[in-house]
Amino acid sequence: MGSLGWFEAHDYEIARQVLQRGVAALACVAFLSTLNQFRALLGERGLLPVPELLERASRLRGPSVFRWGYTDRRLVMVAITGLALGASVVLGLPQSGPPWVPMLVFLALWILYLSIVNVGQTFYGFGWEMLLCEALFTVAFLGSNGEPPPIAIVVLVWWLVFRLEFGAGMIKIRGGREWRDLTALSYHHETQPMPGPFSRQAHLLPGWFHRCEVLGNHIAQLVVPFLLFVPGPVGSAAAAIVILTQLWLIATGNFAWLNWITVVLAAAAISDPVWHAVIPAIPADLGTDATTIPIGWLVVVLAVSALLVVLSVQPIRNLFSRRQLMNASFNRWMLVNAYGAFGTVTKRRIEIVVEGTLDKKPGEDAEWREYEFKGKPGDPRRLPRQWAPYHLRLDWLMWFLPLGRIGEPWFAMFLVRLLQADAATLRLLLVDPFDGGRPSWVRARSYHYRFATRAEYRASGARWIRTPQRIVVPPSALRREG
């Protein structure tokens, strides 16, 4: 090992492989989501067009290759480049060269995705966007197959998982009473933004199970993260607990790549001997054949590690602040961020249903037909699909509308695009009730949704029971010329 043995994490070669390939794979998912949805949501004719943002914004929130101009064609080029670079890492191509090759690939992925997030406005305002950016930057310095992983970067990944989990735990303890009285998950499986195929079964579990869920969540997020910093079996066991809790969240919901990337990052704390003990086919000494870390690469890694340590000061203060920020970045590069989710849990599920009619007069006797979204609840008989780690951005933002955000500019433009029968917008939906034709009028109404009991499901085949509430957007039509 030589004089640099203290800096070399020979026992974490498998962790490096999982980190590099896993983060790159999720970056591919993110770029694919962008390629499929960005132009309809934010493109030249999108709901919140980026060219208009660039005209009125004196300064973007961070760096972006679109600062010098946006076109849909340029967006496609960025997304396809990101997909190609991410796929190359999944295949292990850059890792077979010197350490600066995977570094440059990951930094390119980071800059490209950061460029998208920084013009993505509310459609890219989710915590897992900045989490992916930070992960791409951090794993860029894990090196290649020819030398052992640097322990400083491995520990910094542990620190990222700690902030992710402990920050989420503190947000909950400081948030709604339902987290403190252990009732939060009696509601959350039903009211979460995008339920999955097993969410109803999870919701129908007995109350004592939901209380155990919350208690287990508190232990996994407030106690276990501290153990990640203990190398060997203890840290590996802590990582396993984090991974198991994330797998339960994956099975019972659709939170884009948040849970998936947490699984990947937590694997950084599992040492090679533990992998070997669980899966004997994996060699216990996989990383011992690697040569020592080159001095030049060591200097780069130490400089980056020092930067990330300095940037950790504000996130540490935030963790212990009474006014803890959730999903916040303290710099323009989205490095060493604050994370957290669901400090409060909604008790009732209100859905906004969008309808259109071909009738000339939009009265109640008109034939109103519903638009169906791909992920959010609509038809009470339809089984929710598993979409994660793919992110349905329009469906997610629809969940926020009943929470006092019905006046969002993007939603008004969405209704206009439906009246225009805009093909790009309609491709974001599951069902267009007019088969590409233009409705005369559209409106939005609210419904209360709850999961059907087992008896109700047997009687009707409905997975949801919904009750009409009120019209939240009255019938609207395009202005007629002349």
C-alpha positions in Angstrom: 0.0 0.0 0.0 2.9 2.4 0.6 2.9 5.6 2.6 -0.6 6.6 1.3 -2.3 3.5 2.7 -4.2 5.6 5.2 -5.9 7.4 2.4 -6.9 4.3 0.4 -10.3 2.6 1.0 -9.3 -0.9 -0.3 -12.3 -2.4 1.5 -14.8 -0.3 -0.5 -14.2 -1.3 -4.1 -17.7 -2.7 -4.5 -19.1 0.4 -2.9 -17.3 2.5 -5.6 -18.7 0.3 -8.4 -22.3 0.6 -7.0 -21.9 4.4 -6.5 -20.5 5.2 -9.9 -22.8 2.9 -11.9 -25.9 3.5 -9.8 -25.7 7.3 -9.8 -25.0 7.3 -13.5 -28.0 5.0 -14.2 -30.3 7.4 -12.2 -28.8 10.3 -14.2 -29.9 8.5 -17.3 -33.4 8.2 -15.9 -33.3 12.0 -15.1 -32.1 12.9 -18.6 -34.7 10.6 -20.2 -37.5 12.3 -18.1 -36.2 15.6 -19.4 -36.1 14.5 -23.0 -39.7 13.3 -22.8 -41.3 16.1 -20.8 -39.2 19.3 -20.8 -40.2 20.7 -24.2 -44.0 20.4 -23.4 -43.5 21.8 -19.9 -40.7 24.4 -20.3 -39.8 24.5 -24.0 -40.3 27.2 -26.6 -44.1 26.6 -26.5 -44.1 25.1 -23.0 -46.3 26.0 -20.0 -43.5 28.1 -18.5 -41.2 28.8 -21.5 -37.5 29.0 -20.7 -37.0 31.8 -23.3 -39.4 34.0 -21.4 -37.5 33.2 -18.1 -34.2 34.2 -19.7 -35.7 37.5 -20.9 -37.1 38.6 -17.6 -34.5 37.1 -15.2 -31.6 39.4 -14.5 -29.8 36.4 -12.9 -30.5 32.7 -12.9 -30.2 30.8 -9.6 -27.1 29.0 -10.8 -25.0 28.3 -13.9 -26.6 26.9 -17.0 -25.5 26.3 -20.6 -28.8 27.9 -21.6 -27.8 31.2 -20.1 -26.7 32.2 -23.6 -29.9 31.1 -25.2 -32.4 28.3 -25.2 -33.9 26.3 -28.1 -35.7 23.0 -28.0 -33.0 21.5 -30.2 -30.3 22.6 -27.8 -32.3 20.9 -24.9 -32.5 17.7 -26.9 -28.7 17.8 -27.5 -28.0 18.3 -23.8 -30.4 15.4 -22.8 -29.0 13.0 -25.4 -25.4 13.8 -24.4 -26.3 13.2 -20.7 -27.9 9.9 -21.6 -24.8 8.8 -23.6 -22.3 9.8 -20.9 -24.4 8.1 -18.2 -24.7 4.9 -20.2 -20.9 4.9 -20.7 -20.4 4.8 -16.9 -23.0 2.1 -16.4 -21.1 0.0 -18.9 -17.8 0.8 -17.0 -16.0 2.4 -19.9 -14.5 5.6 -18.3 -13.6 3.6 -15.2 -11.2 1.5 -17.2 -8.9 4.5 -17.9 -7.0 6.9 -15.6 -9.0 8.6 -12.7 -9.4 11.9 -14.5 -11.5 10.2 -17.2 -14.5 9.2 -15.0 -14.0 12.6 -13.2 -14.5 14.5 -16.4 -17.5 12.4 -17.4 -19.3 12.9 -14.1 -18.5 16.6 -14.0 -20.0 16.9 -17.5 -23.1 15.1 -16.3 -23.2 17.5 -13.3 -22.9 20.6 -15.4 -25.5 19.4 -17.9 -28.1 18.5 -15.3 -27.4 21.6 -13.3 -28.0 23.6 -16.4 -31.5 22.0 -16.8 -32.4 22.3 -13.1 -31.5 26.0 -13.0 -34.0 26.9 -15.8 -36.5 24.2 -14.8 -38.5 26.5 -12.5 -41.2 24.8 -10.4 -41.1 21.6 -12.5 -37.6 21.1 -11.3 -38.1 22.4 -7.8 -37.8 19.0 -6.0 -35.2 17.9 -3.5 -34.1 14.9 -5.6 -32.9 17.3 -8.3 -30.3 18.9 -6.2 -29.5 15.5 -4.6 -28.7 14.1 -8.0 -26.5 17.2 -8.8 -24.6 16.8 -5.5 -24.2 13.0 -6.0 -22.9 13.5 -9.5 -20.2 15.9 -8.3 -19.2 13.9 -5.3 -18.8 10.5 -7.0 -16.8 12.2 -9.8 -13.7 11.9 -7.5 -13.9 8.2 -6.6 -11.3 7.4 -9.2 -11.1 4.5 -11.6 -10.4 0.8 -11.4 -6.7 1.2 -11.5 -6.4 2.6 -8.0 -8.2 2.2 -4.7 -11.1 4.6 -3.8 -10.0 7.6 -1.7 -11.4 7.3 1.8 -12.1 11.0 2.0 -14.7 10.8 -0.9 -16.2 7.6 0.6 -16.7 9.4 3.9 -18.2 12.4 2.2 -20.8 10.1 0.6 -21.6 8.9 4.1 -21.9 12.5 5.1 -24.4 13.0 2.2 -26.5 10.1 3.4 -26.4 11.4 6.9 -27.7 14.8 5.9 -30.3 13.2 3.7 -31.7 10.9 6.4 -31.1 13.0 9.6 -32.3 16.1 7.9 -35.5 14.4 6.9 -35.9 13.0 10.5 -35.5 16.4 12.1 -38.0 18.0 9.7 -40.5 15.4 10.8 -39.9 15.8 14.5 -40.1 19.6 14.2 -43.1 19.4 11.8 -46.6 18.1 12.3 -47.9 16.5 15.5 -48.7 13.3 13.5 -45.0 12.4 13.4 -44.7 12.8 17.2 -47.9 10.9 18.1 -47.0 8.1 15.5 -50.1 8.5 13.4 -48.5 10.0 10.2 -48.5 6.8 8.2 -52.1 6.2 9.0 -52.7 8.9 6.4 -49.6 9.1 4.2 -50.0 6.0 2.1 -53.4 7.4 1.0 -52.5 11.1 0.7 -49.0 10.9 -0.8 -48.5 12.7 -4.1 -48.4 9.6 -6.3 -49.5 6.3 -4.8 -48.1 3.1 -6.3 -49.8 -0.3 -6.9 -49.2 -1.4 -3.3 -50.1 1.8 -1.5 -53.7 0.8 -0.9 -52.7 -2.5 0.7 -50.2 -0.6 2.9 -52.9 1.9 3.9 -55.3 -0.9 4.9 -52.8 -2.4 7.4 -53.8 -2.1 11.0 -53.1 1.0 13.1 -50.5 -0.7 15.3 -48.5 -1.5 12.1 -48.6 2.2 11.0 -47.4 3.3 14.5 -44.5 0.8 14.2 -43.7 2.2 10.8 -43.4 5.7 12.2 -41.3 4.6 15.1 -39.1 2.6 12.8 -38.7 5.6 10.5 -37.6 7.8 13.5 -35.0 5.3 14.5 -33.8 4.9 10.9 -33.5 8.6 10.3 -32.5 10.0 13.7 -30.3 7.3 15.2 -29.0 5.0 12.5 -27.3 7.7 10.4 -24.7 8.3 13.1 -23.6 4.7 12.8 -22.7 5.1 9.2 -19.4 6.7 10.2 -18.3 3.5 12.0 -16.3 1.5 9.4 -16.8 -2.2 9.0 -19.8 -4.3 10.2 -21.4 -1.5 12.2 -21.5 1.0 9.3 -22.6 -1.8 7.0 -25.4 -2.8 9.3 -26.5 0.9 9.5 -26.5 1.1 5.7 -28.5 -2.1 5.5 -31.2 -0.5 7.7 -31.3 2.6 5.6 -31.6 0.5 2.4 -34.4 -1.7 3.9 -36.5 1.4 4.9 -36.0 2.9 1.4 -37.0 -0.4 -0.2 -40.3 -0.2 1.8 -40.8 3.3 0.5 -40.1 2.2 -3.1 -42.7 -0.6 -2.7 -45.4 1.7 -1.3 -45.0 4.9 -3.3 -43.7 6.8 -6.3 -41.0 9.3 -5.2 -39.1 9.6 -8.5 -35.5 8.6 -7.9 -35.3 9.9 -4.2 -35.5 6.4 -2.6 -33.5 4.7 -5.3 -30.5 7.1 -5.1 -30.6 6.9 -1.3 -30.2 3.1 -1.7 -27.2 3.6 -4.0 -25.6 6.2 -1.8 -26.1 4.1 1.4 -24.3 1.2 -0.2 -21.1 3.3 0.2 -21.0 2.3 3.8 -21.1 -1.5 3.1 -17.5 -2.9 3.1 -16.3 -5.6 0.8 -15.9 -8.2 3.5 -19.6 -7.7 4.4 -20.6 -8.0 0.8 -18.5 -11.3 0.7 -20.2 -12.6 3.8 -23.7 -12.0 2.3 -22.8 -13.1 -1.2 -19.8 -15.5 -1.0 -19.3 -15.4 -4.8 -18.0 -11.8 -4.4 -14.3 -11.9 -3.5 -13.5 -10.5 -0.1 -10.3 -8.8 -1.3 -11.6 -7.3 -4.5 -9.8 -4.0 -4.1 -6.5 -5.1 -2.8 -4.9 -5.5 -6.2 -5.3 -1.9 -7.1 -2.1 0.2 -7.2 -1.5 3.1 -4.9 -3.2 6.5 -5.5 -1.1 8.8 -7.8 0.2 12.0 -6.0 -1.5 14.3 -8.6 -4.8 12.6 -8.1 -4.4 12.7 -4.3 -3.9 16.5 -4.5 -7.1 16.9 -6.5 -9.1 14.7 -4.2 -7.8 16.5 -1.1 -8.7 19.9 -2.6 -12.2 18.8 -3.5 -12.7 17.2 0.0 -11.6 20.5 1.7 -14.1 22.4 -0.5 -16.9 20.1 0.5 -16.0 20.3 4.2 -16.0 24.1 4.1 -19.4 24.1 2.3 -20.7 21.8 5.1 -20.7 24.6 7.7 -24.1 26.1 6.7 -25.9 22.7 6.3 -24.6 21.7 9.8 -26.1 24.9 11.3 -29.3 24.3 9.4 -29.7 20.8 10.8 -29.8 22.2 14.4 -31.7 25.3 13.6 -35.2 25.8 14.9 -36.1 27.2 11.5 -34.6 24.3 9.6 -34.8 24.7 5.9 -35.9 21.7 3.8 -34.5 20.9 0.3 -32.4 24.1 0.3 -29.1 24.8 -1.5 -26.6 27.3 0.1 -24.6 27.9 -3.0 -25.2 28.3 -6.8 -23.6 24.9 -7.6 -26.0 22.8 -5.5 -23.3 21.2 -3.4 -23.7 20.1 0.2 -27.4 20.8 0.4 -30.1 20.5 3.0 -32.7 17.8 2.5 -36.0 16.7 4.0 -39.6 15.9 3.0 -43.1 15.7 4.4 -42.6 17.6 7.6 -46.4 17.5 7.7 -48.8 14.9 6.3 -52.1 15.9 4.7 -55.1 14.1 6.2 -57.5 14.2 3.3 -56.7 13.6 -0.4 -58.2 16.2 -2.7 -57.7 15.7 -6.4 -58.2 18.3 -9.2 -60.0 16.6 -12.1 -59.8 18.4 -15.5 -62.8 18.0 -17.8 -63.7 19.2 -21.3 -66.9 19.3 -23.4 -67.8 19.7 -27.1 -71.1 21.3 -26.2 -71.6 24.9 -27.2 -73.0 25.8 -23.7 -71.0 24.6 -20.7 -73.9 23.9 -18.3 -74.3 21.0 -16.0 -76.3 19.2 -18.6 -73.3 19.3 -21.0 -71.4 16.1 -21.6 -68.2 16.6 -19.6 -65.3 14.2 -20.2 -62.3 13.7 -18.0 -58.7 13.9 -19.0 -56.7 11.1 -17.4 -53.2 11.6 -16.1 -50.6 8.8 -16.2 -49.7 8.7 -12.5 -52.1 10.7 -10.3 -55.4 9.1 -9.3 -58.3 9.6 -11.8 -60.5 6.6 -12.7 -61.5 5.1 -9.3 -61.1 1.6 -10.8 -57.6 2.0 -12.2 -54.7 0.4 -10.4 -51.9 3.0 -9.8 -48.7 2.1 -11.6 -45.2 2.0 -10.4 -43.4 4.9 -12.1 -40.4 5.6 -9.9 -37.5 6.1 -10.5 -39.0 7.9 -13.5 -40.4 11.3 -12.6 -43.8 12.4 -13.9 -43.4 16.2 -13.3 -46.9 17.3 -14.4 -48.6 14.7 -12.3 -46.6 15.7 -9.2 -47.4 19.4 -9.5 -51.1 18.5 -9.9 -50.9 17.2 -6.3 -50.0 20.7 -5.0 -52.9 22.5 -6.6 -55.5 21.8 -3.9 -53.0 23.0 -1.3 -53.7 26.6 -2.1 -51.9 26.7 -5.4 -54.8 26.5 -7.9 -53.8 29.9 -9.3 -50.4 28.7 -10.5 -49.6 30.3 -14.0 -48.5 26.9 -15.4 -51.9 25.4 -14.7 -53.8 28.3 -16.5 -51.5 27.7 -19.5 -52.1 23.9 -19.2 -55.9 24.5 -19.7 -55.2 26.8 -22.7 -53.1 24.0 -24.2 -55.9 21.5 -23.7 -58.3 23.9 -25.5 -55.8 24.1 -28.3 -55.4 20.4 -28.4 -51.7 20.9 -28.3 -50.1 17.5 -29.2 -47.0 17.8 -27.0 -49.2 18.6 -23.9 -51.6 15.7 -24.7 -48.7 13.3 -24.9 -48.1 14.0 -21.2 -51.5 12.5 -20.4 -52.8 8.9 -20.3 -56.2 9.6 -21.9 -57.3 12.4 -24.1 -61.1 12.0 -24.2 -61.3 13.9 -27.5 -58.7 11.9 -29.4 -56.8 15.0 -30.5 -59.8 17.2 -31.1 -60.4 20.5 -29.6 -62.9 20.8 -26.8 -65.2 23.9 -26.7 -64.8 24.4 -23.0 -62.6 23.0 -20.2 -63.0 23.3 -16.4 -61.5 21.9 -13.2 -63.3 20.4 -10.3 -62.2 19.0 -7.0 -62.9 15.5 -5.6 -62.2 13.9 -2.2 -60.5 10.6 -2.8 -60.0 7.8 -0.3 -58.9 4.2 -0.7 -61.8 1.7 -0.8 -62.0 -0.7 2.0 -61.7 -4.4 1.2 -65.5 -4.8 1.3 -66.0 -1.8 -1.0 -63.5 -3.2 -3.5 -65.1 -6.6 -3.5 -68.6 -5.0 -4.1 -67.7 -2.5 -6.8 -64.2 -3.2 -8.1 -63.3 0.4 -7.3 -59.9 1.1 -5.7 -60.8 4.6 -4.8 -64.0 6.1 -3.4 -64.4 9.7 -4.6 -66.8 12.4 -3.7 -67.4 15.6 -5.7 -66.5 18.8 -3.9 -66.7 21.9 -6.0 -65.8 23.6 -9.3 -62.4 25.3 -8.7 -61.9 26.6 -12.3 -65.2 27.6 -14.0 -65.8 26.7 -17.7 -63.2 28.4 -19.9 -62.9 28.8 -23.6 -60.5 30.3 -26.1 -61.3 33.9 -27.2 -63.0 34.0 -30.5 -61.5 36.3 -33.1 -63.7 39.0 -34.7 
